[in-house]
Every structure is written in structure tokens, then in C-alpha cells.
Amino acid sequence: MMCNLYNLTTNQQAIRDLARAMTDSLGNLEPSLDVYPDRPAPVVRNTAEGRELLRLTWGMPTPPQFLKTKDAPDTGVTNIRNTASPHWRRWLGVENRCLVPATAFSEYGQKPDPVSKRKPLHWFALDESRPLFFFAGIWTPWTGTRGSMKTPRPGEHQLFAFLTCEPNTVVGKVHPKAMPVVLTTEDEIEMWMTAEWETAQALQRPLADEELIELPEEAPDEPQGRLL
């Protein structure tokens, strides 16, 4: 599993300023928010009236071949690596791109703790003050059933996920398979939200080692999620 839990500890004005959001439909933002799969979270998306800050549900529609049955609720795909797939290509245009604000993200270590037998959870941030950054995300409206067989949620949904890439050395020591695509500068943010895919795809790359640290403290375990 990778990055199925991240944290946002900031204020709405900071998000609006860095993302250049024109409208705010978020409501009140919690002082510190742990975001889990298939839960609502703040996102900034492009609209005809400018960029909008609002809440969408974490987890894009799962490719049909990965659903257990046709009628099973879709728990969603939280992390997207294969942008060459036709399933994801339809949402790579500017109209479906978004910025996912965060201040830290987690990855499970590879070796279980000898006592608890559970894999340890490691947290990463730009530095110990945990400044705001964005994941490079995509979003879409979707009609269907989310949730689980026990608690299905049929109807209209607005969904998002973010891209992943090869890990840098900092993350790779913990999780050698992938890391989220992290945007930290105004130029990167503008490129992701305005450039054609042929240009914007260059952003699907690991953050430089010197721009990321592993935080010393731990946080609650994440639930199971799906990535493709």
C-alpha cells in the first residue's frame, strides 16, 4: 500500500493564495485533517469562473476489470501511476486537473515490527514546520455506488485522486515502489493547472531529495486502499 493517508494542517486562506483559487465552496476547514480513502477532502479545481476550493471524495473510478463484480460498490483508486492507460487518459486534460493540498503524507515501511507484527507508518513533509504543498491531482463527476456492501452510497459523486511516480531516496528507503507527485512552487502549480498534457506530464517525477524529510513522529494506521 502507498499513500492512503495524508494530513492537512493549514488554513483556507493559505490554500487559496498558493492555488490562486477564485471561489471557496469548502465550508469550515478543520485545523488538522487526516484524509483517508473514500472520504471528502479539500481540492482546488479549474472551473469556467476560475479555480474553486471545495470538497471532493478521495478515490477515482476503478477500471472495470478490477471490480470484483459488476454490482459491487466501488471503493475507488487513490493513487495513479500509469497515465498512459486509456482509463486515465480521458481525465488528464486541464478541465479535469486539480490541486490536492497537504502538509504531510504517509507510507508503510516494508518490515513489520517484531513485537506488534504490524508494518510501521512513516510520515514525510517538506520540512519539520510542515509547509503547505499540493499533490498533482485529477477529478471527475461519477454516477454509481461508492462505499461497501454493508454501507453502499449510490448516486452522484465527485471524485479525485493524485498521480504517483518513482520515489526519491528519502521515500524509497521506506517505500521503494512509488511516491506521490508533489508540487511546491507557483510555476509547478500553474503548469499543472494550465499546460497541455504534453508539457504538464514532465511534472510526474519525484521531488528532489533535499526538498523532503521524514518526520520523527508517527500517526494512526491507515485503512486498506487500492492503487493502480
C-alpha positions as CSV (number, residue, x, y, z in Angstrom):
1,M,0.0,0.0,0.0
2,M,1.1,3.6,-0.6
3,C,-0.1,7.0,0.5
4,N,-3.6,6.1,1.7
5,L,-3.4,8.6,4.5
6,Y,-2.2,12.2,4.4
7,N,-2.6,15.2,6.7
8,L,-3.6,18.8,6.1
9,T,-2.7,21.3,8.8
10,T,-3.2,24.8,7.4
11,N,-5.9,27.4,6.8
12,Q,-8.1,28.1,3.9
13,Q,-6.5,31.5,3.0
14,A,-3.1,29.8,2.6
15,I,-4.6,27.3,0.2
16,R,-6.5,30.0,-1.8
17,D,-3.4,32.1,-2.0
18,L,-1.0,29.4,-3.2
19,A,-3.5,27.9,-5.6
20,R,-4.9,31.2,-6.8
21,A,-8.5,30.0,-6.0
22,M,-11.2,32.5,-7.0
23,T,-14.1,30.9,-5.2
24,D,-14.4,28.9,-1.9
25,S,-17.1,26.4,-1.5
26,L,-15.3,24.4,1.2
27,G,-17.1,25.4,4.3
28,N,-15.1,25.4,7.5
29,L,-11.7,23.7,7.3
30,E,-10.7,21.6,10.3
31,P,-7.5,22.9,12.0
32,S,-5.8,19.5,11.3
33,L,-7.4,16.9,9.0
34,D,-6.3,13.3,8.4
35,V,-7.6,12.2,5.0
36,Y,-8.5,8.6,4.3
37,P,-9.7,6.8,1.1
38,D,-13.3,7.3,0.1
39,R,-13.6,10.4,2.4
40,P,-14.2,14.0,1.4
41,A,-11.1,16.3,1.3
42,P,-10.2,19.8,0.1
43,V,-9.3,20.1,-3.6
44,V,-8.8,23.1,-5.9
45,R,-10.1,22.5,-9.4
46,N,-10.5,24.6,-12.6
47,T,-14.0,25.9,-13.5
48,A,-15.3,28.4,-16.1
49,E,-15.4,31.0,-13.4
50,G,-11.8,30.4,-12.1
51,R,-10.3,28.0,-9.6
52,E,-12.6,26.7,-6.9
53,L,-11.8,25.3,-3.5
54,L,-14.2,22.6,-2.4
55,R,-14.5,19.1,-1.0
56,L,-14.4,16.0,-3.3
57,T,-14.2,12.3,-2.4
58,W,-10.8,10.6,-2.5
59,G,-10.7,7.8,-5.0
60,M,-11.2,7.9,-8.8
61,P,-13.4,5.3,-10.6
62,T,-11.8,1.9,-10.7
63,P,-11.1,0.3,-14.1
64,P,-14.0,-2.1,-14.6
65,Q,-11.6,-5.1,-14.9
66,F,-10.5,-4.6,-11.3
67,L,-14.0,-4.6,-9.8
68,K,-14.9,-7.9,-8.1
69,T,-18.5,-7.9,-9.6
70,K,-20.4,-5.5,-11.7
71,D,-22.8,-4.6,-8.9
72,A,-20.1,-4.2,-6.2
73,P,-19.6,-0.8,-4.7
74,D,-16.5,1.0,-6.0
75,T,-14.0,1.9,-3.2
76,G,-12.0,4.0,-5.7
77,V,-8.4,4.3,-6.8
78,T,-6.4,6.7,-4.7
79,N,-3.0,6.7,-6.4
80,I,-2.5,6.7,-10.2
81,R,0.8,5.8,-11.8
82,N,0.0,4.6,-15.4
83,T,-1.1,7.7,-17.1
84,A,-0.7,6.0,-20.5
85,S,-3.8,3.8,-19.7
86,P,-6.9,4.8,-21.7
87,H,-8.8,4.6,-18.4
88,W,-6.9,7.6,-17.0
89,R,-6.0,9.5,-20.3
90,R,-9.6,10.8,-20.5
91,W,-9.1,12.8,-17.3
92,L,-5.6,14.3,-18.0
93,G,-6.8,17.5,-19.7
94,V,-6.8,20.8,-17.9
95,E,-10.6,20.6,-17.2
96,N,-10.1,17.5,-15.1
97,R,-6.9,18.5,-13.3
98,C,-6.8,19.6,-9.7
99,L,-4.6,20.5,-6.8
100,V,-4.8,18.4,-3.6
101,P,-3.5,20.4,-0.6
102,A,-1.4,18.6,2.1
103,T,1.2,19.2,4.7
104,A,2.4,15.6,5.2
105,F,1.9,12.2,3.7
106,S,2.5,8.6,5.0
107,E,4.0,5.4,3.7
108,Y,4.2,2.0,5.3
109,G,7.6,0.6,6.0
110,Q,8.5,-2.8,4.5
111,K,9.4,-4.7,7.6
112,P,6.8,-5.5,10.3
113,D,7.6,-4.5,13.9
114,P,8.9,-7.6,15.7
115,V,6.5,-7.0,18.7
116,S,3.3,-5.7,17.1
117,K,3.8,-7.6,13.8
118,R,2.5,-4.5,12.0
119,K,4.3,-2.5,9.4
120,P,5.4,0.9,10.8
121,L,3.9,4.1,9.3
122,H,6.3,6.8,8.2
123,W,5.4,10.4,7.7
124,F,7.0,12.8,5.2
125,A,6.9,16.6,4.8
126,L,8.8,19.4,3.1
127,D,10.4,20.3,6.5
128,E,9.6,20.0,10.2
129,S,7.4,23.1,10.1
130,R,5.2,21.1,7.6
131,P,4.5,23.9,5.0
132,L,1.7,23.6,2.5
133,F,2.2,21.8,-0.8
134,F,-0.1,20.2,-3.4
135,F,-0.4,16.7,-4.9
136,A,-0.9,16.8,-8.7
137,G,-4.5,15.5,-8.9
138,I,-7.3,14.7,-11.3
139,W,-11.0,14.7,-10.7
140,T,-14.3,13.7,-12.3
141,P,-18.1,13.6,-11.6
142,W,-19.3,10.0,-11.5
143,T,-22.6,8.2,-11.1
144,G,-22.7,4.8,-9.3
145,T,-22.3,3.2,-5.9
146,R,-19.5,4.0,-3.6
147,G,-18.6,2.6,-0.2
148,S,-19.0,-1.1,0.8
149,M,-21.6,-3.8,0.5
150,K,-22.5,-3.0,4.2
151,T,-22.8,0.7,3.7
152,P,-23.3,1.5,0.0
153,R,-23.7,5.1,-1.2
154,P,-25.5,5.1,-4.6
155,G,-25.9,8.3,-6.6
156,E,-23.9,11.2,-7.9
157,H,-20.3,11.6,-6.7
158,Q,-17.4,14.0,-7.4
159,L,-14.1,12.1,-7.1
160,F,-10.4,12.8,-7.1
161,A,-7.0,11.1,-6.9
162,F,-3.4,12.1,-7.4
163,L,-0.5,10.9,-9.5
164,T,2.4,8.9,-8.3
165,C,5.9,8.4,-9.7
166,E,9.3,6.7,-8.9
167,P,10.3,7.5,-5.3
168,N,13.2,9.8,-4.4
169,T,15.8,8.4,-2.0
170,V,14.0,9.8,1.1
171,V,10.8,7.9,0.4
172,G,12.5,5.0,-1.4
173,K,14.2,3.8,1.8
174,V,10.8,3.2,3.3
175,H,8.6,2.5,0.2
176,P,10.7,1.6,-2.9
177,K,7.8,1.4,-5.3
178,A,6.4,4.9,-5.6
179,M,5.7,8.3,-4.1
180,P,3.0,11.0,-4.7
181,V,3.7,13.7,-7.3
182,V,4.3,16.8,-5.2
183,L,4.1,20.4,-6.4
184,T,5.8,23.1,-4.3
185,T,6.4,26.2,-6.5
186,E,4.0,28.6,-8.2
187,D,5.5,27.7,-11.6
188,E,4.7,24.0,-11.0
189,I,1.2,24.7,-9.8
190,E,0.5,26.9,-12.8
191,M,1.9,24.4,-15.2
192,W,-0.2,21.6,-13.8
193,M,-3.4,23.7,-13.9
194,T,-2.9,25.3,-17.3
195,A,-0.5,23.5,-19.6
196,E,-1.2,20.9,-22.2
197,W,-0.6,17.3,-21.1
198,E,2.5,17.0,-23.4
199,T,4.1,19.7,-21.2
200,A,2.4,19.0,-17.8
201,Q,3.4,15.3,-17.8
202,A,7.0,16.4,-17.0
203,L,5.7,17.1,-13.5
204,Q,5.1,13.3,-12.9
205,R,8.6,13.0,-11.3
206,P,10.0,12.5,-7.8
207,L,10.6,15.5,-5.6
208,A,14.3,16.3,-5.1
209,D,15.8,14.5,-2.1
210,E,16.8,17.8,-0.4
211,E,13.2,19.1,-0.6
212,L,11.7,16.3,1.6
213,I,12.3,14.9,5.0
214,E,10.9,12.0,7.1
215,L,9.2,13.3,10.2
216,P,10.1,11.7,13.5
217,E,6.6,11.2,14.9
218,E,4.1,8.6,13.9
219,A,0.3,8.8,13.3
220,P,-2.6,6.4,13.3
221,D,-2.6,3.4,10.9
222,E,-4.3,3.8,7.5
223,P,-7.1,1.7,6.2
224,Q,-6.7,-0.5,3.1
225,G,-7.0,1.2,-0.2
226,R,-6.3,0.5,-3.9
227,L,-3.7,1.9,-6.3
228,L,-3.1,1.3,-9.9
